[in-house]
Amino acid sequence: MTESTSGQSGTALAEDPARTVMVTVEDLHRSYGSGAAAVHALRGVSFEIPRGELVALKGRSGSGKTTL
């Protein structure tokens, strides 16, 4: 189940027309390179962003912010 920042499930967001989901990401993976040299920038990222929600990405250098 995907959680929003308010702790509501995606289903609860869909039931409230004022909280229409504008962006949905499910199980996103992104790797660069191959074999032992592969870098896994994103592993199983899932989230929803409702209309009107302000979102910021925060993380260490190399954590996948730009890739996302």
CHARMM-style PDB file with segment names, atoms N, HN, CA, C and O in Angstrom:
ATOM      1  N   MET     1       0.840  -1.165   0.000  1.00  0.00      PROA
ATOM      2  CA  MET     1       0.000   0.000   0.000  1.00  0.00      PROA
ATOM      3  C   MET     1       0.890   1.235   0.000  1.00  0.00      PROA
ATOM      4  O   MET     1       1.900   1.272   0.703  1.00  0.00      PROA
ATOM      5  N   THR     2       0.531   2.227  -0.767  1.00  0.00      PROA
ATOM      6  HN  THR     2      -0.289   2.197  -1.338  1.00  0.00      PROA
ATOM      7  CA  THR     2       1.271   3.473  -0.846  1.00  0.00      PROA
ATOM      8  C   THR     2       0.741   4.443   0.190  1.00  0.00      PROA
ATOM      9  O   THR     2      -0.470   4.564   0.372  1.00  0.00      PROA
ATOM     10  N   GLU     3       1.643   5.132   0.867  1.00  0.00      PROA
ATOM     11  HN  GLU     3       2.627   5.033   0.719  1.00  0.00      PROA
ATOM     12  CA  GLU     3       1.243   6.091   1.890  1.00  0.00      PROA
ATOM     13  C   GLU     3       1.543   7.502   1.425  1.00  0.00      PROA
ATOM     14  O   GLU     3       2.578   7.745   0.806  1.00  0.00      PROA
ATOM     15  N   SER     4       0.653   8.430   1.714  1.00  0.00      PROA
ATOM     16  HN  SER     4      -0.188   8.233   2.217  1.00  0.00      PROA
ATOM     17  CA  SER     4       0.924   9.840   1.470  1.00  0.00      PROA
ATOM     18  C   SER     4       1.554  10.429   2.718  1.00  0.00      PROA
ATOM     19  O   SER     4       1.643   9.760   3.748  1.00  0.00      PROA
ATOM     20  N   THR     5       1.993  11.681   2.632  1.00  0.00      PROA
ATOM     21  HN  THR     5       1.921  12.225   1.796  1.00  0.00      PROA
ATOM     22  CA  THR     5       2.627  12.300   3.788  1.00  0.00      PROA
ATOM     23  C   THR     5       1.654  12.485   4.935  1.00  0.00      PROA
ATOM     24  O   THR     5       2.079  12.624   6.082  1.00  0.00      PROA
ATOM     25  N   SER     6       0.353  12.491   4.655  1.00  0.00      PROA
ATOM     26  HN  SER     6       0.008  12.378   3.723  1.00  0.00      PROA
ATOM     27  CA  SER     6      -0.625  12.650   5.727  1.00  0.00      PROA
ATOM     28  C   SER     6      -0.978  11.315   6.365  1.00  0.00      PROA
ATOM     29  O   SER     6      -1.738  11.274   7.333  1.00  0.00      PROA
ATOM     30  N   GLY     7      -0.432  10.215   5.832  1.00  0.00      PROA
ATOM     31  HN  GLY     7       0.186  10.249   5.046  1.00  0.00      PROA
ATOM     32  CA  GLY     7      -0.683   8.905   6.405  1.00  0.00      PROA
ATOM     33  C   GLY     7      -1.916   8.222   5.844  1.00  0.00      PROA
ATOM     34  O   GLY     7      -2.244   7.113   6.266  1.00  0.00      PROA
ATOM     35  N   GLN     8      -2.615   8.860   4.894  1.00  0.00      PROA
ATOM     36  HN  GLN     8      -2.348   9.761   4.551  1.00  0.00      PROA
ATOM     37  CA  GLN     8      -3.784   8.237   4.292  1.00  0.00      PROA
ATOM     38  C   GLN     8      -3.333   7.297   3.190  1.00  0.00      PROA
ATOM     39  O   GLN     8      -2.312   7.530   2.544  1.00  0.00      PROA
ATOM     40  N   SER     9      -4.095   6.235   2.978  1.00  0.00      PROA
ATOM     41  HN  SER     9      -4.924   6.045   3.503  1.00  0.00      PROA
ATOM     42  CA  SER     9      -3.751   5.323   1.891  1.00  0.00      PROA
ATOM     43  C   SER     9      -4.189   5.927   0.569  1.00  0.00      PROA
ATOM     44  O   SER     9      -4.997   6.855   0.552  1.00  0.00      PROA
ATOM     45  N   GLY    10      -3.667   5.414  -0.539  1.00  0.00      PROA
ATOM     46  HN  GLY    10      -3.010   4.660  -0.525  1.00  0.00      PROA
ATOM     47  CA  GLY    10      -4.049   5.874  -1.865  1.00  0.00      PROA
ATOM     48  C   GLY    10      -5.539   5.773  -2.090  1.00  0.00      PROA
ATOM     49  O   GLY    10      -6.121   6.619  -2.770  1.00  0.00      PROA
ATOM     50  N   THR    11      -6.170   4.750  -1.531  1.00  0.00      PROA
ATOM     51  HN  THR    11      -5.697   4.063  -0.979  1.00  0.00      PROA
ATOM     52  CA  THR    11      -7.611   4.587  -1.664  1.00  0.00      PROA
ATOM     53  C   THR    11      -8.347   5.737  -0.998  1.00  0.00      PROA
ATOM     54  O   THR    11      -9.302   6.268  -1.564  1.00  0.00      PROA
ATOM     55  N   ALA    12      -7.922   6.124   0.184  1.00  0.00      PROA
ATOM     56  HN  ALA    12      -7.146   5.692   0.643  1.00  0.00      PROA
ATOM     57  CA  ALA    12      -8.575   7.230   0.892  1.00  0.00      PROA
ATOM     58  C   ALA    12      -8.438   8.522   0.105  1.00  0.00      PROA
ATOM     59  O   ALA    12      -9.378   9.316   0.066  1.00  0.00      PROA
ATOM     60  N   LEU    13      -7.296   8.751  -0.522  1.00  0.00      PROA
ATOM     61  HN  LEU    13      -6.533   8.106  -0.491  1.00  0.00      PROA
ATOM     62  CA  LEU    13      -7.110   9.952  -1.327  1.00  0.00      PROA
ATOM     63  C   LEU    13      -8.063   9.952  -2.512  1.00  0.00      PROA
ATOM     64  O   LEU    13      -8.639  10.987  -2.847  1.00  0.00      PROA
ATOM     65  N   ALA    14      -8.234   8.804  -3.146  1.00  0.00      PROA
ATOM     66  HN  ALA    14      -7.767   7.963  -2.874  1.00  0.00      PROA
ATOM     67  CA  ALA    14      -9.096   8.707  -4.312  1.00  0.00      PROA
ATOM     68  C   ALA    14     -10.557   8.956  -3.959  1.00  0.00      PROA
ATOM     69  O   ALA    14     -11.318   9.414  -4.811  1.00  0.00      PROA
ATOM     70  N   GLU    15     -10.963   8.669  -2.739  1.00  0.00      PROA
ATOM     71  HN  GLU    15     -10.344   8.297  -2.048  1.00  0.00      PROA
ATOM     72  CA  GLU    15     -12.351   8.852  -2.323  1.00  0.00      PROA
ATOM     73  C   GLU    15     -12.675  10.310  -2.026  1.00  0.00      PROA
ATOM     74  O   GLU    15     -13.853  10.663  -1.972  1.00  0.00      PROA
ATOM     75  N   ASP    16     -11.691  11.162  -1.832  1.00  0.00      PROA
ATOM     76  HN  ASP    16     -10.734  10.876  -1.875  1.00  0.00      PROA
ATOM     77  CA  ASP    16     -11.893  12.573  -1.524  1.00  0.00      PROA
ATOM     78  C   ASP    16     -11.537  13.390  -2.761  1.00  0.00      PROA
ATOM     79  O   ASP    16     -10.355  13.549  -3.066  1.00  0.00      PROA
ATOM     80  N   PRO    17     -12.547  13.920  -3.493  1.00  0.00      PROA
ATOM     81  CA  PRO    17     -12.268  14.636  -4.737  1.00  0.00      PROA
ATOM     82  C   PRO    17     -11.346  15.841  -4.558  1.00  0.00      PROA
ATOM     83  O   PRO    17     -10.644  16.220  -5.495  1.00  0.00      PROA
ATOM     84  N   ALA    18     -11.336  16.446  -3.376  1.00  0.00      PROA
ATOM     85  HN  ALA    18     -11.906  16.139  -2.614  1.00  0.00      PROA
ATOM     86  CA  ALA    18     -10.471  17.598  -3.123  1.00  0.00      PROA
ATOM     87  C   ALA    18      -9.008  17.172  -3.039  1.00  0.00      PROA
ATOM     88  O   ALA    18      -8.120  18.021  -3.120  1.00  0.00      PROA
ATOM     89  N   ARG    19      -8.741  15.882  -2.879  1.00  0.00      PROA
ATOM     90  HN  ARG    19      -9.462  15.193  -2.813  1.00  0.00      PROA
ATOM     91  CA  ARG    19      -7.370  15.363  -2.743  1.00  0.00      PROA
ATOM     92  C   ARG    19      -7.004  14.489  -3.944  1.00  0.00      PROA
ATOM     93  O   ARG    19      -6.383  13.440  -3.775  1.00  0.00      PROA
ATOM     94  N   THR    20      -7.376  14.906  -5.141  1.00  0.00      PROA
ATOM     95  HN  THR    20      -7.880  15.759  -5.278  1.00  0.00      PROA
ATOM     96  CA  THR    20      -7.072  14.151  -6.342  1.00  0.00      PROA
ATOM     97  C   THR    20      -5.568  13.909  -6.459  1.00  0.00      PROA
ATOM     98  O   THR    20      -4.769  14.832  -6.304  1.00  0.00      PROA
ATOM     99  N   VAL    21      -5.197  12.683  -6.727  1.00  0.00      PROA
ATOM    100  HN  VAL    21      -5.846  11.933  -6.853  1.00  0.00      PROA
ATOM    101  CA  VAL    21      -3.784  12.334  -6.878  1.00  0.00      PROA
ATOM    102  C   VAL    21      -3.312  12.811  -8.247  1.00  0.00      PROA
ATOM    103  O   VAL    21      -3.887  12.445  -9.272  1.00  0.00      PROA
ATOM    104  N   MET    22      -2.260  13.631  -8.258  1.00  0.00      PROA
ATOM    105  HN  MET    22      -1.793  13.928  -7.425  1.00  0.00      PROA
ATOM    106  CA  MET    22      -1.719  14.175  -9.501  1.00  0.00      PROA
ATOM    107  C   MET    22      -0.530  13.362 -10.016  1.00  0.00      PROA
ATOM    108  O   MET    22      -0.304  13.293 -11.224  1.00  0.00      PROA
ATOM    109  N   VAL    23       0.227  12.750  -9.108  1.00  0.00      PROA
ATOM    110  HN  VAL    23       0.043  12.807  -8.127  1.00  0.00      PROA
ATOM    111  CA  VAL    23       1.388  11.940  -9.490  1.00  0.00      PROA
ATOM    112  C   VAL    23       1.354  10.645  -8.691  1.00  0.00      PROA
ATOM    113  O   VAL    23       1.200  10.665  -7.470  1.00  0.00      PROA
ATOM    114  N   THR    24       1.497   9.523  -9.383  1.00  0.00      PROA
ATOM    115  HN  THR    24       1.621   9.507 -10.375  1.00  0.00      PROA
ATOM    116  CA  THR    24       1.605   8.223  -8.726  1.00  0.00      PROA
ATOM    117  C   THR    24       2.855   7.525  -9.255  1.00  0.00      PROA
ATOM    118  O   THR    24       3.055   7.422 -10.466  1.00  0.00      PROA
ATOM    119  N   VAL    25       3.679   7.056  -8.351  1.00  0.00      PROA
ATOM    120  HN  VAL    25       3.517   7.139  -7.368  1.00  0.00      PROA
ATOM    121  CA  VAL    25       4.875   6.288  -8.707  1.00  0.00      PROA
ATOM    122  C   VAL    25       4.781   4.972  -7.949  1.00  0.00      PROA
ATOM    123  O   VAL    25       4.569   4.965  -6.737  1.00  0.00      PROA
ATOM    124  N   GLU    26       4.937   3.855  -8.661  1.00  0.00      PROA
ATOM    125  HN  GLU    26       5.108   3.861  -9.646  1.00  0.00      PROA
ATOM    126  CA  GLU    26       4.842   2.539  -8.029  1.00  0.00      PROA
ATOM    127  C   GLU    26       6.052   1.683  -8.396  1.00  0.00      PROA
ATOM    128  O   GLU    26       6.327   1.442  -9.572  1.00  0.00      PROA
ATOM    129  N   ASP    27       6.761   1.232  -7.378  1.00  0.00      PROA
ATOM    130  HN  ASP    27       6.537   1.427  -6.423  1.00  0.00      PROA
ATOM    131  CA  ASP    27       7.860   0.281  -7.528  1.00  0.00      PROA
ATOM    132  C   ASP    27       8.872   0.705  -8.596  1.00  0.00      PROA
ATOM    133  O   ASP    27       9.232  -0.088  -9.466  1.00  0.00      PROA
ATOM    134  N   LEU    28       9.326   1.954  -8.523  1.00  0.00      PROA
ATOM    135  HN  LEU    28       9.034   2.598  -7.816  1.00  0.00      PROA
ATOM    136  CA  LEU    28      10.274   2.500  -9.492  1.00  0.00      PROA
ATOM    137  C   LEU    28      11.692   2.040  -9.181  1.00  0.00      PROA
ATOM    138  O   LEU    28      12.160   2.149  -8.047  1.00  0.00      PROA
ATOM    139  N   HSD    29      12.363   1.529 -10.196  1.00  0.00      PROA
ATOM    140  HN  HSD    29      11.984   1.441 -11.117  1.00  0.00      PROA
ATOM    141  CA  HSD    29      13.756   1.091 -10.091  1.00  0.00      PROA
ATOM    142  C   HSD    29      14.555   1.764 -11.195  1.00  0.00      PROA
ATOM    143  O   HSD    29      14.058   1.927 -12.310  1.00  0.00      PROA
ATOM    144  N   ARG    30      15.796   2.160 -10.894  1.00  0.00      PROA
ATOM    145  HN  ARG    30      16.199   2.027  -9.988  1.00  0.00      PROA
ATOM    146  CA  ARG    30      16.687   2.705 -11.921  1.00  0.00      PROA
ATOM    147  C   ARG    30      18.115   2.343 -11.566  1.00  0.00      PROA
ATOM    148  O   ARG    30      18.595   2.638 -10.471  1.00  0.00      PROA
ATOM    149  N   SER    31      18.789   1.697 -12.512  1.00  0.00      PROA
ATOM    150  HN  SER    31      18.399   1.457 -13.402  1.00  0.00      PROA
ATOM    151  CA  SER    31      20.190   1.313 -12.328  1.00  0.00      PROA
ATOM    152  C   SER    31      21.017   1.879 -13.464  1.00  0.00      PROA
ATOM    153  O   SER    31      20.529   2.049 -14.581  1.00  0.00      PROA
ATOM    154  N   TYR    32      22.269   2.167 -13.168  1.00  0.00      PROA
ATOM    155  HN  TYR    32      22.666   2.029 -12.261  1.00  0.00      PROA
ATOM    156  CA  TYR    32      23.226   2.617 -14.172  1.00  0.00      PROA
ATOM    157  C   TYR    32      24.347   1.597 -14.229  1.00  0.00      PROA
ATOM    158  O   TYR    32      24.806   1.113 -13.194  1.00  0.00      PROA
ATOM    159  N   GLY    33      24.791   1.269 -15.440  1.00  0.00      PROA
ATOM    160  HN  GLY    33      24.418   1.662 -16.281  1.00  0.00      PROA
ATOM    161  CA  GLY    33      25.838   0.271 -15.590  1.00  0.00      PROA
ATOM    162  C   GLY    33      25.249  -1.128 -15.518  1.00  0.00      PROA
ATOM    163  O   GLY    33      24.030  -1.302 -15.514  1.00  0.00      PROA
ATOM    164  N   SER    34      26.136  -2.132 -15.461  1.00  0.00      PROA
ATOM    165  HN  SER    34      27.126  -1.990 -15.464  1.00  0.00      PROA
ATOM    166  CA  SER    34      25.661  -3.514 -15.391  1.00  0.00      PROA
ATOM    167  C   SER    34      26.649  -4.370 -14.618  1.00  0.00      PROA
ATOM    168  O   SER    34      27.784  -3.970 -14.358  1.00  0.00      PROA
ATOM    169  N   GLY    35      26.192  -5.543 -14.264  1.00  0.00      PROA
ATOM    170  HN  GLY    35      25.271  -5.869 -14.475  1.00  0.00      PROA
ATOM    171  CA  GLY    35      27.034  -6.489 -13.536  1.00  0.00      PROA
ATOM    172  C   GLY    35      27.449  -5.972 -12.174  1.00  0.00      PROA
ATOM    173  O   GLY    35      26.676  -5.302 -11.490  1.00  0.00      PROA
ATOM    174  N   ALA    36      28.681  -6.288 -11.783  1.00  0.00      PROA
ATOM    175  HN  ALA    36      29.309  -6.832 -12.338  1.00  0.00      PROA
ATOM    176  CA  ALA    36      29.181  -5.888 -10.465  1.00  0.00      PROA
ATOM    177  C   ALA    36      29.346  -4.379 -10.345  1.00  0.00      PROA
ATOM    178  O   ALA    36      29.359  -3.842  -9.237  1.00  0.00      PROA
ATOM    179  N   ALA    37      29.472  -3.682 -11.492  1.00  0.00      PROA
ATOM    180  HN  ALA    37      29.461  -4.118 -12.392  1.00  0.00      PROA
ATOM    181  CA  ALA    37      29.661  -2.229 -11.473  1.00  0.00      PROA
ATOM    182  C   ALA    37      28.339  -1.462 -11.456  1.00  0.00      PROA
ATOM    183  O   ALA    37      28.346  -0.231 -11.446  1.00  0.00      PROA
ATOM    184  N   ALA    38      27.212  -2.162 -11.453  1.00  0.00      PROA
ATOM    185  HN  ALA    38      27.206  -3.162 -11.462  1.00  0.00      PROA
ATOM    186  CA  ALA    38      25.904  -1.497 -11.494  1.00  0.00      PROA
ATOM    187  C   ALA    38      25.680  -0.645 -10.249  1.00  0.00      PROA
ATOM    188  O   ALA    38      25.998  -1.044  -9.129  1.00  0.00      PROA
ATOM    189  N   VAL    39      25.127   0.526 -10.480  1.00  0.00      PROA
ATOM    190  HN  VAL    39      24.868   0.849 -11.390  1.00  0.00      PROA
ATOM    191  CA  VAL    39      24.751   1.426  -9.389  1.00  0.00      PROA
ATOM    192  C   VAL    39      23.233   1.493  -9.367  1.00  0.00      PROA
ATOM    193  O   VAL    39      22.615   1.904 -10.349  1.00  0.00      PROA
ATOM    194  N   HSD    40      22.627   1.093  -8.255  1.00  0.00      PROA
ATOM    195  HN  HSD    40      23.129   0.759  -7.458  1.00  0.00      PROA
ATOM    196  CA  HSD    40      21.170   1.106  -8.115  1.00  0.00      PROA
ATOM    197  C   HSD    40      20.758   2.443  -7.506  1.00  0.00      PROA
ATOM    198  O   HSD    40      20.788   2.617  -6.287  1.00  0.00      PROA
ATOM    199  N   ALA    41      20.371   3.388  -8.370  1.00  0.00      PROA
ATOM    200  HN  ALA    41      20.346   3.246  -9.359  1.00  0.00      PROA
ATOM    201  CA  ALA    41      20.020   4.731  -7.905  1.00  0.00      PROA
ATOM    202  C   ALA    41      18.670   4.737  -7.198  1.00  0.00      PROA
ATOM    203  O   ALA    41      18.494   5.447  -6.208  1.00  0.00      PROA
ATOM    204  N   LEU    42      17.720   3.958  -7.695  1.00  0.00      PROA
ATOM    205  HN  LEU    42      17.863   3.381  -8.499  1.00  0.00      PROA
ATOM    206  CA  LEU    42      16.387   3.877  -7.087  1.00  0.00      PROA
ATOM    207  C   LEU    42      15.988   2.416  -6.969  1.00  0.00      PROA
ATOM    208  O   LEU    42      16.152   1.648  -7.917  1.00  0.00      PROA
ATOM    209  N   ARG    43      15.465   2.028  -5.813  1.00  0.00      PROA
ATOM    210  HN  ARG    43      15.331   2.653  -5.043  1.00  0.00      PROA
ATOM    211  CA  ARG    43      15.040   0.636  -5.589  1.00  0.00      PROA
ATOM    212  C   ARG    43      13.652   0.609  -4.970  1.00  0.00      PROA
ATOM    213  O   ARG    43      13.493   0.890  -3.782  1.00  0.00      PROA
ATOM    214  N   GLY    44      12.652   0.273  -5.765  1.00  0.00      PROA
ATOM    215  HN  GLY    44      12.781   0.045  -6.730  1.00  0.00      PROA
ATOM    216  CA  GLY    44      11.300   0.077  -5.254  1.00  0.00      PROA
ATOM    217  C   GLY    44      10.644   1.319  -4.675  1.00  0.00      PROA
ATOM    218  O   GLY    44       9.926   1.227  -3.680  1.00  0.00      PROA
ATOM    219  N   VAL    45      10.877   2.478  -5.278  1.00  0.00      PROA
ATOM    220  HN  VAL    45      11.460   2.553  -6.086  1.00  0.00      PROA
ATOM    221  CA  VAL    45      10.295   3.728  -4.779  1.00  0.00      PROA
ATOM    222  C   VAL    45       8.818   3.798  -5.164  1.00  0.00      PROA
ATOM    223  O   VAL    45       8.468   3.592  -6.326  1.00  0.00      PROA
ATOM    224  N   SER    46       7.953   4.087  -4.191  1.00  0.00      PROA
ATOM    225  HN  SER    46       8.238   4.253  -3.247  1.00  0.00      PROA
ATOM    226  CA  SER    46       6.516   4.247  -4.428  1.00  0.00      PROA
ATOM    227  C   SER    46       5.998   5.418  -3.613  1.00  0.00      PROA
ATOM    228  O   SER    46       6.338   5.568  -2.440  1.00  0.00      PROA
ATOM    229  N   PHE    47       5.171   6.253  -4.244  1.00  0.00      PROA
ATOM    230  HN  PHE    47       4.895   6.131  -5.197  1.00  0.00      PROA
ATOM    231  CA  PHE    47       4.532   7.353  -3.528  1.00  0.00      PROA
ATOM    232  C   PHE    47       3.436   7.968  -4.385  1.00  0.00      PROA
ATOM    233  O   PHE    47       3.357   7.711  -5.586  1.00  0.00      PROA
ATOM    234  N   GLU    48       2.592   8.782  -3.757  1.00  0.00      PROA
ATOM    235  HN  GLU    48       2.657   8.990  -2.781  1.00  0.00      PROA
ATOM    236  CA  GLU    48       1.561   9.554  -4.442  1.00  0.00      PROA
ATOM    237  C   GLU    48       1.691  11.006  -4.013  1.00  0.00      PROA
ATOM    238  O   GLU    48       2.032  11.296  -2.867  1.00  0.00      PROA
ATOM    239  N   ILE    49       1.416  11.915  -4.941  1.00  0.00      PROA
ATOM    240  HN  ILE    49       1.139  11.679  -5.872  1.00  0.00      PROA
ATOM    241  CA  ILE    49       1.401  13.338  -4.616  1.00  0.00      PROA
ATOM    242  C   ILE    49       0.013  13.870  -4.953  1.00  0.00      PROA
ATOM    243  O   ILE    49      -0.360  13.924  -6.124  1.00  0.00      PROA
ATOM    244  N   PRO    50      -0.761  14.265  -3.929  1.00  0.00      PROA
ATOM    245  CA  PRO    50      -2.093  14.811  -4.179  1.00  0.00      PROA
ATOM    246  C   PRO    50      -2.022  16.242  -4.724  1.00  0.00      PROA
ATOM    247  O   PRO    50      -1.026  16.941  -4.539  1.00  0.00      PROA
ATOM    248  N   ARG    51      -3.087  16.657  -5.394  1.00  0.00      PROA
ATOM    249  HN  ARG    51      -3.896  16.089  -5.545  1.00  0.00      PROA
ATOM    250  CA  ARG    51      -3.191  18.026  -5.898  1.00  0.00      PROA
ATOM    251  C   ARG    51      -2.986  19.007  -4.748  1.00  0.00      PROA
ATOM    252  O   ARG    51      -3.538  18.820  -3.664  1.00  0.00      PROA
ATOM    253  N   GLY    52      -2.200  20.041  -4.981  1.00  0.00      PROA
ATOM    254  HN  GLY    52      -1.752  20.193  -5.861  1.00  0.00      PROA
ATOM    255  CA  GLY    52      -1.976  21.076  -3.986  1.00  0.00      PROA
ATOM    256  C   GLY    52      -0.907  20.762  -2.961  1.00  0.00      PROA
ATOM    257  O   GLY    52      -0.583  21.612  -2.131  1.00  0.00      PROA
ATOM    258  N   GLU    53      -0.346  19.550  -2.999  1.00  0.00      PROA
ATOM    259  HN  GLU    53      -0.609  18.859  -3.673  1.00  0.00      PROA
ATOM    260  CA  GLU    53       0.682  19.157  -2.031  1.00  0.00      PROA
ATOM    261  C   GLU    53       2.046  19.687  -2.485  1.00  0.00      PROA
ATOM    262  O   GLU    53       2.385  19.589  -3.665  1.00  0.00      PROA
ATOM    263  N   LEU    54       2.814  20.237  -1.576  1.00  0.00      PROA
ATOM    264  HN  LEU    54       2.539  20.316  -0.618  1.00  0.00      PROA
ATOM    265  CA  LEU    54       4.170  20.691  -1.855  1.00  0.00      PROA
ATOM    266  C   LEU    54       5.128  19.581  -1.443  1.00  0.00      PROA
ATOM    267  O   LEU    54       5.062  19.082  -0.320  1.00  0.00      PROA
ATOM    268  N   VAL    55       6.018  19.197  -2.354  1.00  0.00      PROA
ATOM    269  HN  VAL    55       6.072  19.602  -3.267  1.00  0.00      PROA
ATOM    270  CA  VAL    55       6.936  18.089  -2.097  1.00  0.00      PROA
ATOM    271  C   VAL    55       8.375  18.555  -2.304  1.00  0.00      PROA
ATOM    272  O   VAL    55       8.677  19.252  -3.273  1.00  0.00      PROA
ATOM    273  N   ALA    56       9.248  18.170  -1.398  1.00  0.00      PROA
ATOM    274  HN  ALA    56       9.003  17.603  -0.612  1.00  0.00      PROA
ATOM    275  CA  ALA    56      10.676  18.449  -1.526  1.00  0.00      PROA
ATOM    276  C   ALA    56      11.437  17.144  -1.356  1.00  0.00      PROA
ATOM    277  O   ALA    56      11.058  16.298  -0.546  1.00  0.00      PROA
ATOM    278  N   LEU    57      12.497  16.983  -2.111  1.00  0.00      PROA
ATOM    279  HN  LEU    57      12.805  17.669  -2.770  1.00  0.00      PROA
ATOM    280  CA  LEU    57      13.346  15.800  -1.985  1.00  0.00      PROA
ATOM    281  C   LEU    57      14.583  16.174  -1.190  1.00  0.00      PROA
ATOM    282  O   LEU    57      15.239  17.178  -1.466  1.00  0.00      PROA
ATOM    283  N   LYS    58      14.887  15.357  -0.207  1.00  0.00      PROA
ATOM    284  HN  LYS    58      14.354  14.541   0.017  1.00  0.00      PROA
ATOM    285  CA  LYS    58      16.033  15.607   0.656  1.00  0.00      PROA
ATOM    286  C   LYS    58      16.822  14.313   0.782  1.00  0.00      PROA
ATOM    287  O   LYS    58      16.241  13.244   0.968  1.00  0.00      PROA
ATOM    288  N   GLY    59      18.119  14.403   0.684  1.00  0.00      PROA
ATOM    289  HN  GLY    59      18.591  15.272   0.532  1.00  0.00      PROA
ATOM    290  CA  GLY    59      18.940  13.210   0.841  1.00  0.00      PROA
ATOM    291  C   GLY    59      20.401  13.506   0.573  1.00  0.00      PROA
ATOM    292  O   GLY    59      20.763  14.573   0.079  1.00  0.00      PROA
ATOM    293  N   ARG    60      21.221  12.541   0.908  1.00  0.00      PROA
ATOM    294  HN  ARG    60      20.927  11.673   1.309  1.00  0.00      PROA
ATOM    295  CA  ARG    60      22.665  12.665   0.707  1.00  0.00      PROA
ATOM    296  C   ARG    60      22.995  12.706  -0.776  1.00  0.00      PROA
ATOM    297  O   ARG    60      22.188  12.310  -1.617  1.00  0.00      PROA
ATOM    298  N   SER    61      24.167  13.180  -1.079  1.00  0.00      PROA
ATOM    299  HN  SER    61      24.823  13.502  -0.396  1.00  0.00      PROA
ATOM    300  CA  SER    61      24.676  13.173  -2.441  1.00  0.00      PROA
ATOM    301  C   SER    61      24.698  11.733  -2.951  1.00  0.00      PROA
ATOM    302  O   SER    61      25.178  10.831  -2.265  1.00  0.00      PROA
ATOM    303  N   GLY    62      24.175  11.527  -4.155  1.00  0.00      PROA
ATOM    304  HN  GLY    62      23.784  12.259  -4.713  1.00  0.00      PROA
ATOM    305  CA  GLY    62      24.168  10.189  -4.738  1.00  0.00      PROA
ATOM    306  C   GLY    62      23.011   9.315  -4.306  1.00  0.00      PROA
ATOM    307  O   GLY    62      23.007   8.119  -4.597  1.00  0.00      PROA
ATOM    308  N   SER    63      22.020   9.884  -3.614  1.00  0.00      PROA
ATOM    309  HN  SER    63      22.024  10.855  -3.378  1.00  0.00      PROA
ATOM    310  CA  SER    63      20.911   9.068  -3.110  1.00  0.00      PROA
ATOM    311  C   SER    63      19.763   8.909  -4.105  1.00  0.00      PROA
ATOM    312  O   SER    63      18.793   8.215  -3.801  1.00  0.00      PROA
ATOM    313  N   GLY    64      19.843   9.538  -5.299  1.00  0.00      PROA
ATOM    314  HN  GLY    64      20.631  10.102  -5.546  1.00  0.00      PROA
ATOM    315  CA  GLY    64      18.833   9.331  -6.336  1.00  0.00      PROA
ATOM    316  C   GLY    64      17.844  10.471  -6.518  1.00  0.00      PROA
ATOM    317  O   GLY    64      16.866  10.312  -7.248  1.00  0.00      PROA
ATOM    318  N   LYS    65      18.062  11.607  -5.887  1.00  0.00      PROA
ATOM    319  HN  LYS    65      18.857  11.736  -5.294  1.00  0.00      PROA
ATOM    320  CA  LYS    65      17.128  12.734  -5.992  1.00  0.00      PROA
ATOM    321  C   LYS    65      16.969  13.198  -7.441  1.00  0.00      PROA
ATOM    322  O   LYS    65      15.847  13.338  -7.928  1.00  0.00      PROA
ATOM    323  N   THR    66      18.066  13.432  -8.117  1.00  0.00      PROA
ATOM    324  HN  THR    66      18.977  13.318  -7.722  1.00  0.00      PROA
ATOM    325  CA  THR    66      18.015  13.913  -9.497  1.00  0.00      PROA
ATOM    326  C   THR    66      17.460  12.843 -10.421  1.00  0.00      PROA
ATOM    327  O   THR    66      16.717  13.167 -11.347  1.00  0.00      PROA
ATOM    328  N   THR    67      17.792  11.599 -10.204  1.00  0.00      PROA
ATOM    329  HN  THR    67      18.396  11.336  -9.452  1.00  0.00      PROA
ATOM    330  CA  THR    67      17.271  10.504 -11.013  1.00  0.00      PROA
ATOM    331  C   THR    67      15.758  10.439 -10.921  1.00  0.00      PROA
ATOM    332  O   THR    67      15.079  10.220 -11.924  1.00  0.00      PROA
ATOM    333  N   LEU    68      15.237  10.626  -9.738  1.00  0.00      PROA
ATOM    334  HN  LEU    68      15.789  10.804  -8.923  1.00  0.00      PROA
ATOM    335  CA  LEU    68      13.789  10.606  -9.545  1.00  0.00      PROA
ATOM    336  C   LEU    68      13.165  11.764 -10.279  1.00  0.00      PROA
ATOM    337  OT1 LEU    68      11.946  11.931 -10.245  1.00  0.00      PROA
TER     338      LEU     68
END
